[in-house]
């Protein structure tokens, strides 16, 4: 079973941007490139990143069940 098997309501603007971290790469010896995936940059809803990704599936399921209210709590 894959995530494609589940309904999803898109809430994000698109793919998460990735940024190189050259100072960290250098601090670790410079033989590898370290990159950060910025999950905090693409929702516009909040600064939760991966929390919004989870909500995409919860919202779709709630709508399919006819819900008009959704409460999601997490940290």
PyMOL CGO cylinders between C-alpha atoms (Angstrom):
from pymol import cmd
from pymol.cgo import CYLINDER

trace = [
    CYLINDER, 0.00, 0.00, 0.00, 1.33, 3.47, -0.84, 0.3, 1, 1, 1, 1, 1, 1,
    CYLINDER, 1.33, 3.47, -0.84, 0.30, 7.03, 0.00, 0.3, 1, 1, 1, 1, 1, 1,
    CYLINDER, 0.30, 7.03, 0.00, -1.17, 7.28, -3.50, 0.3, 1, 1, 1, 1, 1, 1,
    CYLINDER, -1.17, 7.28, -3.50, -3.88, 4.87, -2.33, 0.3, 1, 1, 1, 1, 1, 1,
    CYLINDER, -3.88, 4.87, -2.33, -5.26, 7.50, 0.07, 0.3, 1, 1, 1, 1, 1, 1,
    CYLINDER, -5.26, 7.50, 0.07, -7.31, 10.59, -0.76, 0.3, 1, 1, 1, 1, 1, 1,
    CYLINDER, -7.31, 10.59, -0.76, -5.48, 13.88, -0.26, 0.3, 1, 1, 1, 1, 1, 1,
    CYLINDER, -5.48, 13.88, -0.26, -6.61, 17.51, -0.13, 0.3, 1, 1, 1, 1, 1, 1,
    CYLINDER, -6.61, 17.51, -0.13, -3.68, 19.69, -1.32, 0.3, 1, 1, 1, 1, 1, 1,
    CYLINDER, -3.68, 19.69, -1.32, -2.82, 22.42, 1.19, 0.3, 1, 1, 1, 1, 1, 1,
    CYLINDER, -2.82, 22.42, 1.19, 0.77, 23.16, 0.16, 0.3, 1, 1, 1, 1, 1, 1,
    CYLINDER, 0.77, 23.16, 0.16, 2.08, 25.49, -2.54, 0.3, 1, 1, 1, 1, 1, 1,
    CYLINDER, 2.08, 25.49, -2.54, 4.33, 22.88, -4.12, 0.3, 1, 1, 1, 1, 1, 1,
    CYLINDER, 4.33, 22.88, -4.12, 7.48, 20.92, -3.45, 0.3, 1, 1, 1, 1, 1, 1,
    CYLINDER, 7.48, 20.92, -3.45, 9.56, 21.95, -0.46, 0.3, 1, 1, 1, 1, 1, 1,
    CYLINDER, 9.56, 21.95, -0.46, 12.61, 23.99, -1.45, 0.3, 1, 1, 1, 1, 1, 1,
    CYLINDER, 12.61, 23.99, -1.45, 16.00, 22.59, -0.60, 0.3, 1, 1, 1, 1, 1, 1,
    CYLINDER, 16.00, 22.59, -0.60, 18.99, 24.71, 0.38, 0.3, 1, 1, 1, 1, 1, 1,
    CYLINDER, 18.99, 24.71, 0.38, 22.67, 23.85, 0.55, 0.3, 1, 1, 1, 1, 1, 1,
    CYLINDER, 22.67, 23.85, 0.55, 24.35, 24.21, 3.93, 0.3, 1, 1, 1, 1, 1, 1,
    CYLINDER, 24.35, 24.21, 3.93, 27.94, 24.99, 2.90, 0.3, 1, 1, 1, 1, 1, 1,
    CYLINDER, 27.94, 24.99, 2.90, 29.21, 25.98, 6.36, 0.3, 1, 1, 1, 1, 1, 1,
    CYLINDER, 29.21, 25.98, 6.36, 27.93, 22.74, 7.88, 0.3, 1, 1, 1, 1, 1, 1,
    CYLINDER, 27.93, 22.74, 7.88, 29.40, 20.77, 4.98, 0.3, 1, 1, 1, 1, 1, 1,
    CYLINDER, 29.40, 20.77, 4.98, 32.75, 22.48, 5.55, 0.3, 1, 1, 1, 1, 1, 1,
    CYLINDER, 32.75, 22.48, 5.55, 32.58, 21.92, 9.32, 0.3, 1, 1, 1, 1, 1, 1,
    CYLINDER, 32.58, 21.92, 9.32, 32.12, 18.20, 8.62, 0.3, 1, 1, 1, 1, 1, 1,
    CYLINDER, 32.12, 18.20, 8.62, 35.26, 18.04, 6.52, 0.3, 1, 1, 1, 1, 1, 1,
    CYLINDER, 35.26, 18.04, 6.52, 33.98, 19.34, 3.19, 0.3, 1, 1, 1, 1, 1, 1,
    CYLINDER, 33.98, 19.34, 3.19, 33.83, 15.92, 1.56, 0.3, 1, 1, 1, 1, 1, 1,
    CYLINDER, 33.83, 15.92, 1.56, 30.03, 15.80, 1.47, 0.3, 1, 1, 1, 1, 1, 1,
    CYLINDER, 30.03, 15.80, 1.47, 27.36, 18.34, 0.61, 0.3, 1, 1, 1, 1, 1, 1,
    CYLINDER, 27.36, 18.34, 0.61, 24.72, 18.83, 3.30, 0.3, 1, 1, 1, 1, 1, 1,
    CYLINDER, 24.72, 18.83, 3.30, 21.30, 20.09, 2.20, 0.3, 1, 1, 1, 1, 1, 1,
    CYLINDER, 21.30, 20.09, 2.20, 18.18, 21.06, 4.17, 0.3, 1, 1, 1, 1, 1, 1,
    CYLINDER, 18.18, 21.06, 4.17, 14.66, 20.40, 2.97, 0.3, 1, 1, 1, 1, 1, 1,
    CYLINDER, 14.66, 20.40, 2.97, 12.65, 23.47, 4.05, 0.3, 1, 1, 1, 1, 1, 1,
    CYLINDER, 12.65, 23.47, 4.05, 9.27, 22.07, 5.07, 0.3, 1, 1, 1, 1, 1, 1,
    CYLINDER, 9.27, 22.07, 5.07, 8.54, 25.39, 6.80, 0.3, 1, 1, 1, 1, 1, 1,
    CYLINDER, 8.54, 25.39, 6.80, 8.46, 27.42, 3.56, 0.3, 1, 1, 1, 1, 1, 1,
    CYLINDER, 8.46, 27.42, 3.56, 5.60, 26.09, 1.48, 0.3, 1, 1, 1, 1, 1, 1,
    CYLINDER, 5.60, 26.09, 1.48, 2.28, 26.12, 3.31, 0.3, 1, 1, 1, 1, 1, 1,
    CYLINDER, 2.28, 26.12, 3.31, 1.16, 29.66, 4.05, 0.3, 1, 1, 1, 1, 1, 1,
    CYLINDER, 1.16, 29.66, 4.05, -1.09, 28.13, 6.72, 0.3, 1, 1, 1, 1, 1, 1,
    CYLINDER, -1.09, 28.13, 6.72, 1.46, 27.86, 9.49, 0.3, 1, 1, 1, 1, 1, 1,
    CYLINDER, 1.46, 27.86, 9.49, 5.12, 27.19, 9.95, 0.3, 1, 1, 1, 1, 1, 1,
    CYLINDER, 5.12, 27.19, 9.95, 4.65, 23.48, 10.64, 0.3, 1, 1, 1, 1, 1, 1,
    CYLINDER, 4.65, 23.48, 10.64, 5.81, 21.95, 7.36, 0.3, 1, 1, 1, 1, 1, 1,
    CYLINDER, 5.81, 21.95, 7.36, 5.36, 18.23, 7.91, 0.3, 1, 1, 1, 1, 1, 1,
    CYLINDER, 5.36, 18.23, 7.91, 2.27, 18.85, 10.06, 0.3, 1, 1, 1, 1, 1, 1,
    CYLINDER, 2.27, 18.85, 10.06, 0.53, 20.36, 7.04, 0.3, 1, 1, 1, 1, 1, 1,
    CYLINDER, 0.53, 20.36, 7.04, 1.47, 17.31, 4.98, 0.3, 1, 1, 1, 1, 1, 1,
    CYLINDER, 1.47, 17.31, 4.98, -0.28, 15.12, 7.56, 0.3, 1, 1, 1, 1, 1, 1,
    CYLINDER, -0.28, 15.12, 7.56, -3.32, 17.42, 7.48, 0.3, 1, 1, 1, 1, 1, 1,
    CYLINDER, -3.32, 17.42, 7.48, -3.69, 16.92, 3.72, 0.3, 1, 1, 1, 1, 1, 1,
    CYLINDER, -3.69, 16.92, 3.72, -4.73, 13.32, 4.40, 0.3, 1, 1, 1, 1, 1, 1,
    CYLINDER, -4.73, 13.32, 4.40, -6.79, 14.07, 7.51, 0.3, 1, 1, 1, 1, 1, 1,
    CYLINDER, -6.79, 14.07, 7.51, -8.78, 16.81, 5.72, 0.3, 1, 1, 1, 1, 1, 1,
    CYLINDER, -8.78, 16.81, 5.72, -9.53, 14.52, 2.77, 0.3, 1, 1, 1, 1, 1, 1,
    CYLINDER, -9.53, 14.52, 2.77, -10.76, 11.78, 5.10, 0.3, 1, 1, 1, 1, 1, 1,
    CYLINDER, -10.76, 11.78, 5.10, -12.87, 14.22, 7.15, 0.3, 1, 1, 1, 1, 1, 1,
    CYLINDER, -12.87, 14.22, 7.15, -14.48, 15.67, 4.00, 0.3, 1, 1, 1, 1, 1, 1,
    CYLINDER, -14.48, 15.67, 4.00, -15.22, 12.16, 2.68, 0.3, 1, 1, 1, 1, 1, 1,
    CYLINDER, -15.22, 12.16, 2.68, -17.06, 11.45, 5.93, 0.3, 1, 1, 1, 1, 1, 1,
    CYLINDER, -17.06, 11.45, 5.93, -19.11, 14.65, 5.60, 0.3, 1, 1, 1, 1, 1, 1,
    CYLINDER, -19.11, 14.65, 5.60, -17.43, 16.47, 8.48, 0.3, 1, 1, 1, 1, 1, 1,
    CYLINDER, -17.43, 16.47, 8.48, -17.64, 20.25, 8.61, 0.3, 1, 1, 1, 1, 1, 1,
    CYLINDER, -17.64, 20.25, 8.61, -15.22, 20.68, 11.52, 0.3, 1, 1, 1, 1, 1, 1,
    CYLINDER, -15.22, 20.68, 11.52, -11.74, 19.26, 12.05, 0.3, 1, 1, 1, 1, 1, 1,
    CYLINDER, -11.74, 19.26, 12.05, -9.60, 19.68, 15.15, 0.3, 1, 1, 1, 1, 1, 1,
    CYLINDER, -9.60, 19.68, 15.15, -5.99, 18.52, 14.94, 0.3, 1, 1, 1, 1, 1, 1,
    CYLINDER, -5.99, 18.52, 14.94, -3.62, 18.89, 17.85, 0.3, 1, 1, 1, 1, 1, 1,
    CYLINDER, -3.62, 18.89, 17.85, 0.06, 18.08, 17.76, 0.3, 1, 1, 1, 1, 1, 1,
    CYLINDER, 0.06, 18.08, 17.76, 3.44, 19.35, 18.68, 0.3, 1, 1, 1, 1, 1, 1,
]
cmd.load_cgo(trace, "trace")
